[in-house]
Every structure is written in C-alpha cells, then in structure tokens.
Amino acid sequence: MAAARERAAGHRRRFDLRFAAYFDTLPERLDTPPLSRFTPRCLELLRALSLRGGKRLRVALLYEAARLVTTGPVPGLTEAALSIELLQTHGLVHDDIIDDAPLRRGGPSTYYAYRQEFPTADRTALGLAVLAGDLAAFLSMRVLLESDAPAELRQAMLEVQLDTGAETVAGQIADLERDLRPLPDEDFLHTVCEYKSTRYSVLAPLRLGLLAAGEDLAAHDARLRRYAVPVGVGGQLRDDYLDLFGDEDSTGKSTGADLRAGRRSYAVTALLAAADEEQRALVESALGDPHCSAATVERIRELARRLGVDRRLRAAMRHRAETAAAEAADWRPHWREEAVAFFEGLPLANVVRP
C-alpha cells in the first residue's frame, strides 16, 4: 500500500513538470485572436486550475497500465496523460458552474474567478466560464494528435477519449436527474458514478496505457471493468464522505457543498434513508439551500455521526477497495508483477490516504 502511494506520488511530480511546460508553450502553438484580452486570461485560468493541486491518480493509472506490459519508452503516453488531465480540467470547470461552487483545489473556481472580475456582468462571467471548460475539452483531444505515436495509435487513443468525453457528459446529465427524482436507490447512484466519474477517471487511463503499450483492449475489457467499477465507486464514496465529514482546509472545497447544491450524494442519500421523519425534515430543509449556514451543516454532520452514516460509508469504501485489490491480484498470470502489485495496493491506499 505504501509502495503504491509512493509510486503514484512520483508520477505526480514528474507529470506536474510536464503539465507546466505544456501550458508554457501553449500560447505559441495555439492560434488565437491576436487582439483579444479575454483569450490569454482564459488560458491563465485553465493553467492555474490545472496546476493547482490534484492527486493525479489518473496519470498514475495510465503510466502503471503501460508498465503492466513494458518498462521501456512508450510513444504517446505523455500526450495521453496530458489529454486525461485536460479532460479533468474541463469537467471541473463545468461541475463548478453547475454546482455554483466558489472553491476548487484551494482557490477560486474558474466560474467564481470570472464572477469576481465581472461583478456586474453575470452573463459574461457565465459565458466565459462555459467557454473555458469547452476549450479545455478541445485541447484534451488536440494534444493526442501532437504525439509522436504512429497514426493508427493516435487514432485509437482519440477514439477512446472522444467516447469517454461523451459518456462523461451523459453521466453529468444523469447526475442532475438523480437530484430531481425521488430518493435514488443504490443502483442508480452506482450508474451515475460509473458514467460521470469511473469511465474517465479509471477505465480510460487503463485503456489508454495498455493501448499505448501495444495491448489488445478487447481481450482485457471485462477484466479492466471489474477493477475500474469498485475503484470508481470507492473514490466517489470517499469524495461524498469528505464533503460531509471532511475538513475544508485539507480538501480545498467547501464542506457541505453537496447539501447546499441539493445533491443526493452517497452520504446524503444514506443519511436520508437512516433518518426518522423529524431528522429528515432537518436535512431536507438544508438540501438545495445555497445559504445554508455552517452551523446547520455541523448539526447535520453530527446527526449523521449519531446514525452511523460515517461508519457505513467507511465500511463501503473498504469493501470496494478490497474487491478491486482482489481483482488486480488475478492479473498476475497476464501482466508484469511489479505493476500488478501497484494496482493491488492502490485501492486501499486511496481509501486511507490523508
């Protein structure tokens, strides 16, 4: 577990340097309107958000997926990593618009940065934030075409990312549906998680890494999915847990954001299911109220602890991590031991990380 965490940290350090270099040269390589002041500012905000924190677990998954096959240089792998993280930037910008979130990764969200710059022009701020997210999505595809990988491989990686992007947007649509229907059941929560998060956060990095290393994806698709799904659900469980029970200084996001946004997360859904009528009324009074006070969030947090919601969420996270680790252990007949050990140790390391 510690070895997996250390290897992931190494991938993060190396990638962050490469990501900064990408943004340093982007203005010279991207044809933008020469007299525009807004376009350079958009690139500045995308750069700031992209380089400001982030665990880079997608990058670690990508590089270790390639190492399942080979330890040698893999053409196209760096560009695939850039593509994955640019698509993540796109998702963060748009998520923060949808959620009206002021904070992201310890700083202002792109949407709120624009709102601060245009306090009397709400439509301009909203439009610029939407377009910033769109630009990150297009850049995530463009960067794949800039790699030195063979044309056939570039095309295959582009297809993976295009499918992933479309599926992620479909997941975001289902995410909004979840918050307007009656209390969702666990199957619907898992479906939203798979499409909105798992497919681009876990499955796509695995596919891109193996693809770049020369593996036949069709032969391993079921195996990859059996690993990706519990990892993705476990990660979402942890995010939802931290939103209610975490600390803003360590997460870089507002505590209680799911409550204020009216989001029926795993944590909120579990709390509503466990509460009696009076307790449910308290939770529902805060659900969807953007002005819900910190004191009310604290009352709801304490209620959730009394009802054992925190313990159930931690147990569910561990169960998903153990399921994924057991799946990875079965990869040993197919792939290199060192990389298999990374995938075996990562899920539990992810659950207990700070």
C-alpha positions in Angstrom: 0.0 0.0 0.0 2.8 2.5 0.9 4.7 1.5 -2.2 1.7 2.2 -4.4 1.3 5.6 -2.8 5.0 6.4 -3.3 4.9 5.4 -6.9 1.8 7.5 -7.5 3.5 10.5 -5.9 6.5 10.0 -8.2 4.2 10.0 -11.3 2.6 13.2 -10.0 5.8 15.1 -9.5 7.1 14.2 -13.0 3.8 14.9 -14.7 3.3 18.3 -13.0 6.6 19.5 -14.5 5.4 18.3 -17.9 2.0 19.9 -17.5 3.5 23.2 -16.6 5.8 23.0 -19.7 2.7 22.3 -21.8 0.9 25.4 -20.7 4.1 27.5 -21.0 4.3 26.8 -24.7 0.6 26.6 -25.4 0.1 30.3 -26.3 2.7 30.0 -29.0 1.2 26.9 -30.5 -2.5 27.8 -30.3 -3.9 30.2 -33.0 -6.0 32.7 -31.0 -7.3 36.2 -31.9 -4.3 38.5 -31.7 -6.2 41.5 -30.3 -8.2 39.6 -27.7 -7.5 40.2 -24.0 -10.0 37.6 -22.8 -8.4 34.7 -24.5 -5.0 34.9 -22.7 -6.9 35.3 -19.5 -8.8 32.2 -20.2 -5.6 30.3 -20.7 -4.2 31.7 -17.5 -7.2 30.4 -15.5 -7.1 27.0 -17.1 -3.4 26.8 -16.3 -3.9 27.9 -12.7 -6.7 25.3 -12.1 -4.9 22.5 -13.9 -1.6 23.0 -12.0 -3.2 23.8 -8.6 -3.3 20.6 -6.7 -5.0 17.4 -7.8 -3.9 13.9 -6.9 -3.1 12.9 -10.5 -4.3 9.3 -9.8 -5.5 9.2 -13.4 -1.9 9.8 -14.5 -0.6 7.1 -12.2 -3.2 4.6 -13.5 -2.1 5.5 -17.1 1.6 5.0 -16.6 1.2 1.9 -14.5 -1.2 0.4 -17.1 1.6 0.7 -19.6 4.1 -0.8 -17.1 1.8 -3.9 -17.0 3.3 -4.6 -20.4 6.7 -3.0 -20.6 9.2 -0.8 -18.7 10.5 0.7 -22.0 9.6 4.0 -23.6 6.0 4.2 -24.8 5.3 6.7 -27.6 2.2 8.7 -27.0 2.0 8.1 -23.2 2.9 11.6 -22.2 0.3 13.1 -24.5 -2.3 10.6 -23.2 -1.6 11.9 -19.7 -2.0 15.5 -20.8 -5.2 14.6 -22.5 -6.6 12.9 -19.4 -5.8 15.8 -17.1 -7.1 18.4 -19.6 -10.4 16.5 -19.8 -10.4 16.6 -16.0 -9.9 20.4 -16.1 -12.9 20.6 -18.5 -15.0 18.6 -16.0 -14.0 20.6 -13.0 -14.8 24.0 -14.7 -18.3 22.8 -15.8 -19.0 21.0 -12.5 -18.3 24.2 -10.6 -20.7 26.1 -12.9 -23.5 23.5 -12.4 -22.9 23.4 -8.6 -22.3 27.2 -8.2 -19.1 26.2 -6.3 -16.9 29.1 -5.2 -13.8 26.9 -4.4 -11.8 24.3 -6.2 -8.4 22.9 -5.2 -7.8 25.5 -2.5 -8.6 28.5 -4.8 -11.5 30.2 -6.6 -13.3 28.1 -9.2 -13.0 29.3 -12.7 -16.6 30.4 -12.6 -16.1 32.5 -9.5 -12.9 34.0 -10.7 -14.8 35.3 -13.6 -17.6 36.5 -11.4 -15.1 38.5 -9.3 -13.7 40.0 -12.5 -17.2 40.9 -13.9 -19.3 41.6 -10.8 -22.0 43.5 -12.8 -22.0 41.2 -15.9 -23.3 37.9 -14.8 -23.9 36.6 -18.3 -20.4 37.4 -19.4 -18.9 35.6 -16.4 -21.0 32.6 -17.0 -20.3 32.5 -20.7 -16.6 32.8 -20.3 -16.6 30.0 -17.7 -18.5 27.7 -20.0 -16.2 28.5 -22.9 -13.1 27.9 -20.7 -14.4 24.4 -20.0 -15.1 23.9 -23.6 -11.6 25.0 -24.6 -10.0 22.5 -22.1 -12.1 19.7 -23.7 -11.0 20.5 -27.2 -7.3 20.8 -26.1 -7.6 17.4 -24.4 -8.3 15.9 -27.9 -5.9 18.1 -29.8 -2.9 17.1 -27.7 -3.3 13.4 -28.7 -2.7 14.4 -32.3 0.6 16.1 -31.4 2.2 12.9 -30.1 5.0 11.0 -32.0 3.0 7.8 -31.8 2.1 6.0 -35.0 -1.0 7.4 -36.8 -3.1 4.3 -36.1 -2.3 4.5 -32.4 -3.2 8.2 -32.3 -6.5 7.5 -33.9 -7.3 4.7 -31.4 -6.4 6.9 -28.4 -8.5 9.7 -29.8 -11.5 7.3 -30.1 -11.1 6.3 -26.5 -11.1 9.9 -25.3 -13.9 11.0 -27.5 -16.1 8.1 -26.3 -15.0 8.9 -22.7 -15.9 12.6 -23.0 -19.3 11.9 -24.4 -20.1 9.2 -21.8 -18.9 11.6 -19.0 -21.3 14.3 -20.2 -24.1 11.7 -20.3 -23.2 10.9 -16.7 -23.4 14.5 -15.7 -26.9 14.6 -17.2 -27.9 11.6 -15.2 -26.4 13.2 -12.1 -28.8 16.1 -12.5 -31.6 13.6 -12.9 -30.6 11.9 -9.7 -31.2 15.1 -7.7 -34.7 15.7 -9.0 -36.2 12.2 -8.8 -37.4 10.5 -5.6 -34.7 9.3 -3.3 -32.4 7.3 -5.6 -31.6 3.7 -4.9 -28.1 2.4 -4.8 -28.2 1.0 -8.4 -28.9 4.5 -9.8 -26.2 6.0 -7.7 -23.7 3.4 -9.0 -24.9 4.1 -12.6 -24.3 7.8 -12.2 -20.9 7.2 -10.7 -19.8 4.9 -13.5 -20.7 7.3 -16.3 -19.9 10.6 -14.6 -16.6 9.5 -13.0 -15.4 5.9 -13.3 -15.2 5.8 -17.1 -12.9 8.8 -17.4 -11.1 8.6 -14.1 -10.2 4.9 -14.0 -11.3 3.0 -17.2 -10.0 5.5 -19.8 -6.5 5.7 -18.2 -6.2 1.9 -18.0 -7.3 1.6 -21.7 -5.0 4.4 -22.9 -2.0 3.0 -21.1 -2.5 -0.6 -22.3 -3.3 0.7 -25.8 -0.1 2.8 -26.0 1.9 -0.3 -24.8 0.5 -2.4 -27.6 -2.1 -4.5 -25.8 -5.4 -5.7 -27.4 -8.1 -3.9 -25.4 -10.9 -6.2 -26.5 -9.1 -9.2 -24.8 -9.0 -7.4 -21.5 -12.1 -5.2 -21.4 -14.0 -7.3 -18.9 -11.0 -7.5 -16.6 -10.5 -3.8 -16.7 -14.1 -3.1 -15.9 -14.1 -5.5 -12.9 -11.3 -3.4 -11.5 -12.5 0.1 -12.6 -16.0 -0.1 -11.2 -15.2 -0.7 -7.5 -12.3 1.7 -7.7 -14.6 4.4 -9.1 -17.4 3.8 -6.6 -14.9 3.7 -3.8 -13.5 7.0 -4.9 -16.9 8.6 -5.2 -17.9 7.3 -1.7 -14.8 8.9 -0.3 -15.4 12.3 -2.0 -19.0 12.2 -0.7 -17.8 11.2 2.7 -15.3 14.1 2.8 -17.9 16.6 1.6 -19.9 16.0 4.8 -17.3 14.8 7.3 -14.1 16.3 5.9 -12.1 19.4 6.6 -12.2 22.3 4.2 -8.5 23.2 4.7 -7.4 19.7 3.7 -10.0 19.1 0.9 -9.7 22.5 -0.8 -13.5 22.5 -1.2 -16.4 23.9 0.8 -17.7 21.4 3.4 -21.4 20.8 2.9 -21.3 21.7 -0.8 -23.5 18.7 -1.6 -26.2 19.7 0.8 -26.2 23.3 -0.4 -26.3 22.2 -4.0 -29.2 19.8 -3.3 -27.1 16.9 -4.4 -28.3 13.4 -3.3 -24.8 12.0 -2.9 -24.0 8.7 -1.3 -23.6 10.4 2.0 -26.8 12.5 1.8 -28.8 9.6 0.5 -27.6 7.3 3.3 -28.5 10.0 5.8 -32.0 10.5 4.5 -32.6 6.7 4.4 -31.5 6.4 8.1 -33.3 9.4 9.5 -36.7 9.5 11.1 -39.3 12.0 10.0 -38.1 14.8 12.2 -34.5 14.3 11.3 -35.3 14.0 7.6 -37.1 17.4 7.8 -33.9 19.0 9.1 -31.8 17.5 6.3 -34.3 18.4 3.6 -34.6 22.0 4.9 -30.9 22.4 4.1 -30.9 20.4 0.9 -30.7 22.8 -2.0 -30.3 25.9 0.2 -27.2 27.8 -1.1 -27.3 29.9 2.1 -27.4 27.0 4.5 -25.2 28.1 7.4 -22.1 26.4 8.7 -23.9 25.8 12.0 -26.7 23.9 10.2 -24.1 21.8 8.3 -22.5 21.0 11.6 -25.8 19.9 13.1 -26.4 17.6 10.1 -22.9 16.2 10.4 -23.4 15.4 14.0 -26.8 13.8 13.2 -25.1 11.6 10.5 -22.5 10.5 13.0 -25.1 9.6 15.6 -26.9 7.5 12.9 -23.7 5.7 11.9 -23.6 7.1 8.4 -19.9 7.8 8.6 -19.1 4.3 9.7 -21.2 2.7 7.0 -19.6 4.9 4.3 -16.1 3.9 5.5 -17.0 0.3 5.5 -18.4 0.6 2.0 -15.2 2.3 0.8 -13.1 -0.5 2.3 -15.3 -3.2 0.7 -14.9 -1.7 -2.7 -11.1 -1.3 -2.2 -10.8 -5.0 -1.2 -12.9 -6.1 -4.2 -10.7 -4.1 -6.6 -7.5 -5.4 -4.9 -8.7 -9.0 -5.3 -9.4 -8.4 -9.0 -5.9 -6.9 -9.5 -4.3 -9.9 -7.8 -5.8 -12.1 -10.5 -3.9 -10.2 -13.2 -0.6 -11.9 -12.3 -0.8 -14.6 -15.0 -1.3 -11.9 -17.6 1.0 -9.0 -16.8 4.2 -7.9 -15.0 4.3 -8.5 -11.3 5.6 -5.1 -10.2 2.8 -3.2 -12.0 0.2 -5.7 -10.8 1.3 -5.1 -7.2 0.8 -1.3 -7.8 -2.8 -1.9 -8.9 -3.4 -4.3 -6.0 -2.2 -1.8 -3.4 -3.7 1.4 -4.8 -7.4 0.9 -3.9 -6.6 0.6 -0.2 -4.0 3.3 -0.3 -6.7 5.5 -1.9 -9.2 4.8 0.9 -6.8 5.6 3.8 -5.0 8.5 2.2 -4.9 11.8 4.0 
